[in-house]
Amino acid sequence: MHPGSPSLPPLEAQNQALRQQLDALLREARSNEDKMRRFDQLEHRLVGARSIVELLRLLLIEYRLAFGIEQVSLTLVDRELEVTRMLDADLRVDATLQGLTLAQSPAALQALYGTRLHPWLGAYDAPAHAALFGGSSAIGSVALLPLVRHGVLIGSLHFGSASAERYDADSGTHFLERLCAIAAVCLESALNQERLKLAGLTDGLTGVHNRRYFEHRCQVEIAQARRYGHALACMFLDIDGFKRINDTHGHQSGDEVLRGVGQLIHGQLRAGDTIARYGGEEFVALLPQTSLQHAGEIAERIRAAIAAAPLPSGGGQTLRVTISIGLAMLPHDLAGKDLARLAEALVATADKALYQAKNGGRNRVEVAA
Ligand SMILES: Nc1nc2c(ncn2[C@@H]2O[C@H](COP(=O)(O)OP(=O)(O)OP(=O)(O)O)[C@@H](O)[C@H]2O)c(=O)[nH]1
């Protein structure tokens, strides 16, 4: 070093500093590469998800595990309660779907993003964000990711980190924007898939489920009732003197009446109940977690509602009909019995009770002995 020249660090020290910078850059590049690889792997799994439930589990659980995110939640806009119905059985039994909220209105989500439907990264703000994370307070920063299809907000994915620095407004959002786009497409496609499946399980005339769906659902509900020791009620419902309605007013009027009766029964049941057209003028209903007394009250309510309602029968005309109902409960002793046999027996018992109701004069509810 020359006397008088600015004091430069010795070359060795400069070299060491450069090496450290290089190491840091390499570490960052490797970490990015690793992150990209994990993102890539998860993206492949999202695209390959075979059902809406599998997709939701990936979004709610796998991202949290792969990226060490403390809290992940997802809100889906469900204006017509269609997703609520699709996922009803899963939501009741699948704890892994706990971070999922179905919102009938998009207003609360819209308020998060304003008009710019873009990922939002920043400090956790309890008044604005607590509801998104079930009131959790152990969050320092959040990434809020809008899920948009054709310009419409269909949902929102939320990552909450314990670290206040992890998500900040200056972080790049490239990965997250990509995740939003892919998640939104996958969700839309999984929901469409589910709709198609449902279409094959719906009765074309009345809009309630068909017998095929009922037979599947009956076994699912029996398995649940057996597992958790819940009660399960089954109703067999049959319109009285329907042949006469067809003969007197024509087949088309008969169809209208069938539609009306199906919708009336549906309207008297809870979201978790199942109503299906079993065939002809017969309907069946399953009421999980319902005692005999309560099921009896509901059956009586359905009977009375149908007897009291003028039903449209086409051409602005209305008709009055009555219905007979047989009610049966799933027996307690189910150990080791085959689900298909149990389902058959439950329906047969309700059908027997219906026979008694018909024999007893119709327009009545009979409980299986
Ligand atoms: N309009 C219409 N009628 C149907 C349909 N499916 C079955 N039916 C008719 O439903 C009638 C059922 O008649 P029955 O089984 O004799 O019973 P019911 O006249 O209702 O008499 P009870 O059940 O003993 O009170 C038959 O006339 C069938 O043709 C349908 O999809 N549309």
The ligand as an ORCA input file, in Angstrom:
! r2SCAN-3c Opt
* xyz 0 1
  N     -97.138    -38.768    -14.825
  C     -96.344    -39.766    -14.446
  N     -96.883    -40.870    -13.931
  C     -96.081    -41.866    -13.543
  C     -94.677    -41.749    -13.646
  N     -94.127    -42.881    -13.162
  C     -95.169    -43.698    -12.776
  N     -96.337    -43.090    -12.985
  C     -97.698    -43.579    -12.740
  O     -97.942    -43.660    -11.344
  C     -99.062    -44.519    -11.157
  C     -98.878    -45.317     -9.889
  O    -100.029    -46.009     -9.673
  P    -100.231    -47.119     -8.539
  O     -98.912    -47.792     -8.266
  O    -101.394    -47.959     -8.918
  O    -100.520    -46.322     -7.223
  P    -101.555    -45.167     -6.900
  O    -102.566    -44.936     -7.984
  O    -100.715    -43.970     -6.515
  O    -102.284    -45.739     -5.645
  P    -101.732    -45.891     -4.164
  O    -100.241    -45.753     -4.197
  O    -102.148    -47.259     -3.776
  O    -102.365    -44.822     -3.366
  C     -99.166    -45.382    -12.409
  O    -100.327    -45.030    -13.094
  C     -97.945    -44.993    -13.226
  O     -98.189    -44.994    -14.622
  C     -94.146    -40.539    -14.224
  O     -92.929    -40.356    -14.357
  N     -95.008    -39.574    -14.591
*
